[in-house]
Amino acid sequence: MNGARQKQSAPRERHQRLDGRPFSPYSWLLVFIPFFAVFLCLNLYWLAGAVLATAAVWATWRRRSTTRGTAPLAVFSVAGGLLIFFIVLPIVNLLFTTEPSRIVRTALDPAVRSAIFITLSAACIATVISLLFGVPLGYLLARERFAGKAVVEGIVDMPVVIPHTIAGIALLFVFGRAGILGAPLKARLDIQLSDSYWGIVLAMLFVGLPFVVNHCRDGFLKVDPRMEYVARSLGATRLGAFFRVTIPLTWRALLSGAILTWARAISEFGSVAIIAYYPKTINTLLFEWYNFFGYTYTKPLATLLLLIALAIFIGLRAIAAPKRVEH
Amino acid sequence: MIQLDKVTRVWHEFAIRDVTLQVNEGEYLVIVGPTGAGKTLLLELLLGIHHPDTGRILIDGADVTGLPPEKRGIGMVYQDYLLFPHLDVSRNLAFGLRYRRCSGEDARRRVREVAELLGISSLLHRYPYTLSGGEKQRVAIGRALVTEPRILLLDEPLSALDRGTASRLRNELKLLHAAKKLTVVHVTHDLSEARQMGGPIALVKDGRLDAFGPADDLLRRPPTVFAANFFGAVNLYKAEVQKTEGGMRVAAGPVAAECGFMEGAPYLMVHPDEVVVLPPSTGGANRLRGEVTALTDEGNYVAVQLRVAGLPAPLTAYVSRHFVRSQMLALGSDVTADVERAIHILRE
C-alpha cells in the first residue's frame, strides 16, 4: 500500500519547477504548438489537426499519475482538441496566408483608417456608457432583493438572445428619424441618431450592455456585504465604502465585463448596419467590399482587423487576469 | 450606555421582536442563543446596518434609531475577520482614521499604538492572506479600536479560531475591555465563552429576549425551560400547580416547593450539586428514596443517577469520589436524596 503510493507520487516530482511549483501538465502542449504552426503554413491542415489531437491525448496521459480512469479523459481531450482546432484554424489560416505588404497597403487607405477609428472610438464610448449605467444596476442586482428582480435580470439578458438585425429594426422605430424618441429629438433639439456616429454608439450599447451588467453583478456578489458594513462602522459612507472597498476588490470583474462589451461592440454588424449604415464601421466596410469586390480583395482588411482585435483583446485580458492570491 | 426600546425588525427569515434591553457604560454584555435566533441581526441593528421597523435605539440617551453606521461611532468585528484584502495590515488599521480627520504622523502613531497593544507590530506590512486566523482577528479588533469607538460589537469573534488561540484572545479581550473602558456587546453561541467573559448574559430565542441578567444568576436560576436547557440543566421536571391553604405549591411527583405568582406551565429544576445524598431513611419533605442506576466519573466529581418512584425522569446528584468510596455506593445501592435546598422553579 505504502509502496504503491510512493510509486504514484514519484513522477510528480519530475514536474517540479525550480521555485517548487509543479509544471502544469498541459505545458506539454507548448511543445506541439510549433509543429502545429508549421503544418498550417504548409497547408497540411489534416496533419496540424492530428498534432493537436495527439497533444491533447499526450497531456491527458501525463496526468495519469493523479487521475484514475484515463480513458474518458482522453476522449474528452480529443473532443476538446477538435473544438480548439475549429476555432484556431480559421484565425491562424487568415493570419499566416495574407501577405504583410497587402495588409500595410490596406492600413494606409483613408477609408479603412476612418472606419477603424469610428469603430474603436464608438465601441469605447459605448463601453464607458455601459459601465456608467451597468455598474449601479449590477450592484443593485447583487445586493438587494426586490420584487421583479428575476424579470429585471431577464430583461438585461434580452439583447443577447434577440437577433441583432431585429434589434436594429426595433431601435430604428424608437430612435430613427420617425421614431417615437427620434422624431421629437430631431424636431426639438436637431439631434439625429440614425445614420450618424451616435447611432452606431447606440446599437453597440444595446448589444453590449448585458455583459457589463452581468459581470458587475457576479463581481459584486463575490464581495461579502459585511465587508462594506465594517467599512461603514469605521466611518465610511455607503458611497465611500463602495469606492474604497468594493471597487478595488471587483475592478477585474468590471474590466473583464467591459472587455466583453467592447469586443461585442466592435464586432457588431447587424443592428449597426440597419440604424447607421453611414458613417461606415469596419464591419460595414468589410461587408461592402465583400459584396462589390469579392473575398480575395477583402482578405487583407479582414486580417488587419483581426490583428487589431486580437492585440487589444490579449492585452486587456492580461491586465484583467486574476493574481494568484487567495482572498 | 445602549438602550433598546421595544425594537422590532423582521428581515427575510430573520427577526428581532419586541426586544427591550439596556447595556450600561463599560459593561461587557454577552448575547447567546441558538443559530438563527437573530443575534447577528440584533448587532446589525445596533450598528445601524438595519433600522428597526418599530421601537427606538438610544446611545447615551440620544436617539440614534435613524442614524447610519458611519455616524454612530461603533466598532464592529465579525467572526470571519473581513479584513480588506487589498490593503496591508497598517492600511487596514488606518482605514477609519481618514474619517476622524487624522492623518500623517498622528495617524501613524495611533496605528503603532494599537498594533503594540495587540501585539501585531511585526505584521504591519503583511497582507491579510499571509496571516493566521488569530493574527487576522487581532488586526480586525485593532482596526475597530484605532478610531476609538465607545462601543465595540463582536460577532462570534473567537468561533473560527483554534482553542488555544481563542482562549488567549478571550483573556486579551477582557483586559482590553477593562483598560479602554469600552462598552462591549459580544455575540456567541459558546456557553463557556459567555460564562468566562463575566458580564451579564442575554439569551435570545426566535428573535425575543428569553432571559437576561448577570451570568451567575442566570446560570444558577434560569427563568425559563429554554434557558435552563440552553445552559445545560440536568434535572428538569414538568410540574403541576397545587392549591394549598397558604397559597400555591408546584410539585413534580415527590418533589415540591411553595411558590407565589406563577405564569405559564411550571417546571422544577433540581441542582445536582446541591443534592445531599444520605443513607437510606424515610420521611421528610423533599427527601427522596431511590436506587442508584448509574455512577459516572466526571473527573472532579461523580455523577450519581437515581431512580426515584413517582419522579418522571431519573435524578442526578454530584458527589465527591471520597463520598462514593466511604459510603460504598454501587449500582443498586439504596439511598435517600435530600433535594430541599436544590429546587428551583421556572416556567415554560
Interface residues (C-beta under 8 A of the other chain):
Chain A: R145 D224 R226 M227 Y229 V230 A231 R232 S233 L234 G235 A236 T237 R238 G240 R244 V245 P248 L249 V325 E326 H327
Chain B: H12 E44 L47 G48 I49 P68 P69 E70 R72 I74 G75 M76 Y78 D80 L82 F84 P85 H86 F95 G96 R98 Y99 R100 Y127 P128 Y129 A140 R143 A144 T147 P149 L153
